Amino acid sequence: MNTRTIRLLSSLIAAAASAGAAHADAYWLGSCATDSWYHCCDVGGNQFKNNWHAITFEGSCSGAFPGPDDFTSLASYTVFLEGFAEVNELESYGVFTLKPGMTQLGVHTVGTLGGTFIWEGGALVRGVFNVDAVGGAHMEIRGTEGKSLLATLNVGTGSTCTQTGGGTMYFQNSAFTDSVFNILDGATFDAQADALFVPNPGGTSTGIFNNLGTFVKSAGAGTLTFDGVPFNNSGSVDVQVGTLRLKDVTGASDGAFNVEAGAVLELSHTLLDGATITGAGLVRIPWLHILQRAGGGSVSIPNFELSGGAISGDGELRVTDTFDWRSGTIGNTLPAPLVTLEAGCVASISTSDGKSLAFGTLHNAGELNWSGGDIYMGPGELSNLAGGVLNVVADVGVLATCCAGIGPFHNAGELHKSAGAGTSKIEVLFDNAGLVSAETGVLDFTSFTQTAGVTRLAGGDIAVYPGSGPMRIEGGVLEGDGSVMGKVLIDGGELRPGLGVGTLAIADNIIAGQYTQTAAGTLRIEIAGTTPGTQHDQLVVTGVATLGGTLRVSLVGGFAPAIGDSFTILTTLLVDGEFDAKVLPRLPADRRWSITYGGTAVTLNVVAADSVGGSHKPAAGAVGVTPP
């Protein structure tokens, strides 16, 4: 139970206790054979009486009804009120109905509604009303007429409130009593119609609805809305059909929500520690709504849609089954939230609307398909976790909100661009320890560092912004058929042209592509024949190729090179340096490898074992070594 609810309930208990056990000043006798509070009957001879007293009044009934000083008892009778009534204390154990129109009822202390209370219209204007009795009482909110709550209304333990009418309920604090509707522990509110709970127009307060018991939306295919009236849940809420909309961010919950299949829970709300959300239905944050996750804990939601609102707070939101990010913001303020798409979650980023990852963090361990709308990123974080799959199926990207270099975007799972013939820009700091697969179009990175895993050209190309430094391969593999546009640094990792045998190009439309291989880097070449690109691997660099590290060559497909065969494994604008080590496949005893470093190419040659020449010979121990 949250602090605000505890404080309100404490004040209600104190108010009830102060009422004491007053003596009854006005009894309902029903002597006029009518159920009307204000009915007066003519008994003849200018004599009148009403339902309240066994007294006959001469001339009129004026002054003969309960007033502000009276403890008033309706006993177990059936009574309805039309008009205005104000009493000190009220008790009813029969059927009591508040009629529509200008009807108003107020109590100075406590109104006990221990039988059936039917609210068809009018207003409760002051005091504390308890729908409560030993064995339970019942309240029904009936009809389409508006109702106003300027008092405190409690549905007590064992009691029920059924809403069958679709009218609007207006909340406003009065000068005497806060406007509060409480469903207490052990009580049930059953919403069977779509209605609206709102602040009174022109009022100075919003009122509060507190659920400590059970709140059920059991009927109504439309929307039951709390708009501007905070809804606090420390009990349980079950949305069985239609939509329940909680549209006030000051509402807070540490209780349970269940959303059944086909139903929707729309939240502008604060979820406190202890809050839970279950069920096969959908949880949605629509336009201009905010879901705050407070307390640093986590809450799990099976099916979640972010469609125009914002998620804030310092906790974690875990989505287990489905997620759809249609628009809106993750982390619009600090402290920033974490949204985690768990393993097994089938998720989407859809619609053409932009999305914002301003301060928040999005972790994906499920399957996330991105079909629409760019993500605008500030100092937040996007992480595709190990086991996660992020499939880009449109020309969309992660765009910096102000300047290059913010982010980061971590990939430890699989990142695919599998559709969209254009460009997907990644303008934030990107690092890879999983799989990056460019299968169509262009993946365009502002900054790219790989520490492990694979970056693969599989039908698409990769670009790296020239002003931010090279594509850094510090571990793992860069492989495939296609182009890397920009600069490439192999420093601890490995470059493998082709998927099998193929050509990998390092080029740029603005400046010549550059290739640098340090002492920690490796170039791996596969040879199955003498034709470059189709029978053996080739690296094509439009700029300068600065060489070092290891050249590792293997023969594939049973190919046995003959004396006189040559293989141009690298073409470039300028060769700078040599490989530090060569790991070459074993040849028959009558032949050996020779490597030639030309000005614009590196060529492997097969020569007779006793021949002399060749620009360079393999390092000692390298010839005849078969790579693992």
LONU-77362 format. One line per field, with one value per residue (C-alpha): x, y, z. Coordinates in steps of 0.05 Angstrom, whole numbers, always signed. Layout:
REM residues N
u <- [X_...]
v <- [Y_...]
w <- [Z_...]
//
This chain:
REM residues 628
u <- [+0_+29_+40_-15_-67_-46_-52_-121_-147_-120_-160_-223_-218_-208_-269_-312_-290_-306_-378_-391_-456_-504_-576_-627_-663_-701_-731_-761_-830_-858_-925_-942_-938_-886_-810_-795_-752_-791_-862_-916_-985_-1052_-1091_-1150_-1175_-1113_-1072_-1007_-953_-891_-851_-805_-847_-911_-931_-987_-971_-1023_-1022_-958_-898_-848_-790_-811_-752_-683_-632_-557_-562_-600_-575_-620_-641_-673_-673_-687_-736_-733_-722_-703_-678_-694_-672_-623_-612_-559_-557_-508_-505_-542_-553_-590_-597_-650_-650_-630_-629_-599_-640_-616_-624_-606_-603_-550_-535_-486_-468_-429_-398_-412_-463_-470_-500_-507_-559_-563_-543_-564_-532_-571_-549_-539_-481_-451_-428_-394_-375_-354_-400_-387_-419_-407_-444_-433_-440_-429_-468_-479_-474_-497_-477_-535_-558_-526_-536_-475_-455_-411_-368_-349_-344_-307_-339_-314_-335_-318_-292_-341_-381_-389_-399_-427_-425_-479_-488_-444_-450_-394_-371_-341_-291_-279_-256_-306_-292_-307_-284_-234_-263_-240_-269_-239_-248_-222_-186_-236_-284_-300_-314_-345_-347_-399_-405_-357_-356_-314_-284_-259_-247_-306_-300_-275_-258_-193_-178_-177_-200_-171_-194_-159_-165_-142_-190_-210_-227_-256_-276_-322_-364_-364_-326_-305_-262_-270_-229_-199_-176_-144_-167_-108_-121_-80_-78_-52_-100_-116_-143_-171_-186_-229_-257_-250_-200_-184_-149_-113_-94_-61_+13_+4_-33_+12_+8_+44_-11_-29_-57_-83_-103_-139_-133_-165_-168_-124_-95_-73_-27_-5_+19_+73_+89_+120_+160_+116_+72_+58_+25_+2_-45_-48_-78_-41_-11_-6_+24_-15_-6_+21_+17_+74_+91_+137_+174_+195_+237_+293_+259_+230_+161_+145_+93_+73_+49_+68_+57_+91_+52_+65_+79_+141_+172_+211_+235_+295_+267_+265_+207_+213_+171_+163_+117_+105_+129_+111_+146_+102_+124_+143_+202_+242_+274_+249_+281_+332_+334_+326_+291_+313_+266_+287_+257_+267_+288_+227_+196_+173_+180_+174_+192_+137_+103_+139_+136_+202_+221_+266_+316_+334_+362_+335_+363_+333_+360_+338_+346_+287_+271_+263_+240_+250_+204_+191_+213_+282_+305_+332_+384_+414_+458_+417_+437_+414_+439_+425_+444_+475_+419_+380_+364_+353_+328_+327_+276_+272_+318_+315_+370_+394_+404_+441_+397_+451_+520_+560_+589_+532_+501_+525_+496_+523_+514_+528_+473_+454_+443_+417_+398_+356_+311_+312_+357_+377_+418_+409_+450_+479_+502_+522_+581_+574_+611_+604_+618_+565_+543_+533_+504_+495_+449_+421_+431_+482_+495_+527_+564_+591_+636_+650_+692_+692_+723_+696_+646_+635_+619_+593_+581_+526_+496_+499_+554_+581_+603_+642_+642_+711_+717_+709_+768_+772_+728_+766_+770_+804_+778_+735_+727_+709_+686_+644_+632_+619_+648_+669_+668_+719_+780_+792_+840_+854_+886_+876_+822_+820_+798_+770_+749_+688_+640_+679_+718_+704_+724_+722_+732_+753_+732_+701_+663_+694_+765_+803_+791_+850_+870_+917_+938_+979_+1024_+964_+921_+911_+891_+863_+861_+828_+852_+814_+841_+877_+819_+814_+746_+716_+771_+812_+801_+821_+824_+814_+836_+825_+874_+937_+946_+992_+1013_+1037_+1016_+1000_+981_+946_+931_+893_+877_+804_+764_+822_+860_+935_+972_+1022_+1090_+1079_+1011_+1003_+948_+938_+910_+913_+906_+914_+935_+999_+1030_+1063_+1102_+1100_+1067_+1107_+1091_+1063_+1027_+1022_+997_+1045_+1066_+1098_+1173_+1187_+1155_+1151_+1115_+1142_+1109_+1116_+1103_+1091_+1075_+1000_+991_+1012_+1019_+1030_+1070_+1085_+1156_+1204_+1236_+1306_+1289_+1320_+1284_+1218_+1214_+1207_+1210_+1168_+1195_+1233_+1187_+1127_+1132_+1095_+1056_+983_+939_+892]
v <- [+0_+68_+124_+168_+113_+98_+171_+177_+114_+137_+202_+163_+117_+178_+212_+150_+143_+215_+205_+162_+126_+184_+177_+174_+240_+223_+155_+133_+104_+100_+124_+158_+94_+124_+117_+191_+226_+291_+264_+294_+263_+297_+262_+310_+369_+411_+357_+330_+281_+252_+188_+211_+221_+196_+269_+303_+373_+426_+468_+442_+396_+453_+439_+368_+335_+314_+370_+382_+366_+301_+230_+200_+127_+96_+28_-27_+13_+29_+103_+150_+222_+277_+345_+369_+336_+350_+311_+300_+224_+175_+100_+57_-19_-24_+2_+75_+110_+177_+203_+244_+318_+370_+318_+328_+290_+310_+286_+323_+259_+190_+159_+84_+50_-21_-48_-30_+39_+57_+119_+142_+215_+276_+288_+266_+334_+326_+276_+203_+150_+76_+21_-29_-79_-144_-196_-143_-86_-70_-7_+2_+60_+61_+101_+151_+214_+248_+240_+284_+262_+319_+271_+208_+142_+76_+7_-36_-107_-159_-106_-96_-39_-54_-1_-15_+56_+94_+163_+209_+214_+282_+288_+352_+365_+404_+455_+400_+334_+307_+275_+203_+136_+77_+3_-25_-90_-147_-104_-110_-59_-91_-44_-71_-9_+40_+106_+167_+188_+260_+322_+369_+422_+487_+453_+464_+391_+324_+275_+205_+133_+81_+7_-36_-93_-121_-79_-117_-92_-149_-118_-61_-69_+4_+44_+57_+120_+153_+219_+268_+228_+190_+115_+82_+6_-32_-90_-126_-101_-150_-124_-178_-141_-75_-22_+7_+74_+104_+173_+210_+204_+219_+153_+100_+24_-29_-80_-130_-119_-175_-162_-219_-239_-186_-133_-71_-33_+39_+71_+141_+117_+104_+32_+23_-34_-95_-79_-138_-143_-210_-238_-247_-178_-115_-60_+5_+74_+118_+190_+237_+185_+169_+104_+116_+58_+83_+51_+20_-48_-85_-102_-155_-142_-198_-155_-82_-26_+42_+87_+160_+164_+163_+115_+147_+129_+90_+19_-37_-57_-129_-151_-227_-241_-185_-113_-60_+7_+50_+119_+153_+158_+112_+155_+226_+249_+227_+181_+137_+70_+3_-34_-107_-151_-220_-283_-310_-241_-226_-152_-98_-26_-4_+55_+112_+156_+173_+143_+172_+136_+200_+178_+108_+39_-14_-85_-138_-212_-233_-225_-152_-134_-61_-41_+33_+99_+123_+121_+188_+175_+219_+194_+131_+60_+8_-63_-125_-178_-246_-290_-229_-217_-147_-151_-86_-94_-22_+37_+62_+80_+104_+179_+225_+279_+331_+309_+249_+202_+195_+129_+74_+18_-50_-114_-181_-218_-216_-151_-162_-113_-160_-112_-42_-27_+41_+62_+50_+100_+85_+154_+133_+96_+24_-37_-110_-175_-215_-218_-159_-182_-133_-171_-114_-39_-4_-4_+64_+73_+136_+95_+20_-23_-99_-137_-206_-240_-231_-174_-203_-174_-220_-181_-112_-62_-26_+47_+79_+155_+178_+234_+188_+141_+71_+11_-23_-99_-114_-185_-233_-232_-184_-227_-231_-208_-133_-66_-30_+44_+80_+59_-10_-26_-100_-98_-165_-191_-224_-205_-260_-239_-278_-326_-385_-355_-282_-209_-158_-85_-27_+35_+103_+150_+212_+191_+128_+70_+53_-14_-21_-88_-85_-138_-167_-173_-229_-233_-302_-323_-386_-413_-461_-437_-381_-334_-278_-268_-333_-384_-349_-294_-223_-160_-96_-30_+35_+72_+54_-16_-15_-86_-123_-182_-249_-275_-342_-382_-447_-490_-511_-557_-605_-553_-569_-509_-523_-492_-425_-411_-342_-312_-237_-234_-158_-99_-28_+42_+32_-25_-1_-53_-128_-183_-201_-275_-321_-386_-423_-492_-550_-561_-622_-626_-601_-533_-476_-410_-342_-276_-212_-143_-99_-26_-38_-112_-171_-237_-308_-350_-425_-436_-495_-515_-502_-436_-371_-305_-277_-212_-248_-318_-347_-339_-398_-453_-423_-464_-529_-507_-523_-473_-500]
w <- [+0_-18_+32_+5_+12_+84_+103_+72_+106_+174_+168_+149_+209_+255_+225_+235_+307_+324_+303_+364_+376_+370_+390_+334_+323_+259_+244_+179_+192_+121_+145_+79_+39_-7_-13_-23_+29_+22_+10_+54_+58_+70_+124_+119_+158_+142_+175_+145_+162_+128_+132_+187_+249_+281_+288_+251_+226_+219_+156_+125_+132_+137_+184_+195_+158_+184_+187_+200_+274_+267_+270_+217_+210_+150_+185_+133_+92_+17_+8_-48_-45_-95_-74_-21_+47_+99_+165_+220_+213_+169_+172_+122_+121_+68_-4_-10_-78_-97_-156_-216_-222_-169_-114_-61_+2_+56_+125_+178_+205_+175_+130_+139_+78_+103_+56_-18_-41_-112_-142_-204_-203_-161_-113_-47_-23_+45_+98_+97_+68_+84_+42_+96_+140_+175_+120_+66_+35_-39_-81_-152_-198_-246_-307_-355_-313_-285_-212_-169_-111_-63_-5_+15_-5_+23_-2_+59_+69_+42_+5_-70_-118_-187_-241_-292_-320_-368_-339_-319_-246_-227_-170_-130_-59_-19_+35_+85_+57_+6_-56_-49_-73_-35_-51_+14_+26_+16_-25_-99_-153_-216_-277_-325_-368_-401_-364_-348_-282_-286_-243_-238_-293_-263_-197_-160_-145_-180_-127_-118_-132_-87_-98_-40_-57_-125_-185_-245_-314_-332_-388_-438_-504_-504_-455_-380_-367_-307_-338_-290_-229_-200_-195_-140_-138_-78_-89_-155_-221_-272_-342_-373_-433_-469_-447_-379_-386_-327_-352_-294_-280_-206_-198_-167_-158_-119_-131_-185_-255_-299_-371_-404_-477_-522_-467_-462_-403_-421_-370_-352_-286_-234_-220_-151_-123_-117_-176_-223_-292_-319_-372_-447_-461_-482_-440_-479_-467_-516_-538_-484_-429_-383_-349_-291_-259_-190_-136_-176_-180_-240_-265_-317_-372_-421_-478_-484_-534_-533_-579_-566_-492_-450_-400_-343_-274_-248_-252_-303_-348_-372_-431_-438_-497_-547_-554_-606_-606_-652_-627_-562_-516_-471_-417_-428_-362_-311_-274_-335_-341_-370_-418_-428_-482_-453_-490_-527_-535_-606_-615_-668_-681_-729_-763_-796_-734_-700_-634_-580_-537_-501_-433_-426_-442_-488_-481_-531_-516_-561_-635_-653_-724_-743_-801_-792_-761_-741_-669_-644_-591_-537_-481_-476_-492_-543_-530_-572_-521_-532_-560_-585_-658_-686_-758_-797_-853_-877_-890_-818_-770_-702_-708_-660_-631_-628_-648_-670_-619_-569_-552_-546_-588_-564_-605_-574_-611_-685_-724_-794_-849_-889_-928_-955_-1015_-987_-926_-852_-813_-744_-720_-650_-620_-642_-618_-639_-604_-640_-713_-760_-826_-884_-931_-973_-980_-936_-862_-850_-784_-753_-708_-710_-664_-662_-604_-621_-666_-741_-788_-853_-922_-949_-1006_-974_-960_-899_-895_-839_-833_-855_-804_-743_-756_-785_-777_-721_-722_-655_-651_-690_-765_-821_-880_-943_-1014_-1019_-1001_-938_-954_-912_-874_-843_-787_-772_-703_-668_-714_-782_-852_-897_-967_-992_-961_-986_-1045_-1062_-1064_-1009_-1030_-986_-1024_-1014_-1060_-1027_-1010_-1027_-980_-935_-905_-846_-816_-752_-723_-686_-749_-799_-872_-889_-963_-992_-1059_-1104_-1172_-1207_-1224_-1171_-1140_-1166_-1154_-1101_-1051_-1066_-1025_-1066_-1035_-1073_-1028_-991_-961_-900_-885_-823_-781_-811_-880_-872_-936_-945_-1005_-1013_-1057_-1068_-1109_-1121_-1151_-1206_-1217_-1252_-1220_-1190_-1146_-1139_-1069_-1060_-1107_-1082_-1100_-1061_-1022_-958_-918_-916_-875_-813_-819_-872_-856_-923_-942_-954_-1026_-1060_-1052_-1122_-1112_-1063_-1050_-1069_-1051_-1091_-1063_-1124_-1121_-1129_-1115_-1072_-1111_-1088_-1137_-1141_-1166_-1172_-1107_-1134_-1168_-1147_-1144_-1122_-1084_-1018_-992_-936_-867_-838_-818_-855_-919_-913_-851_-857_-821_-767]
//
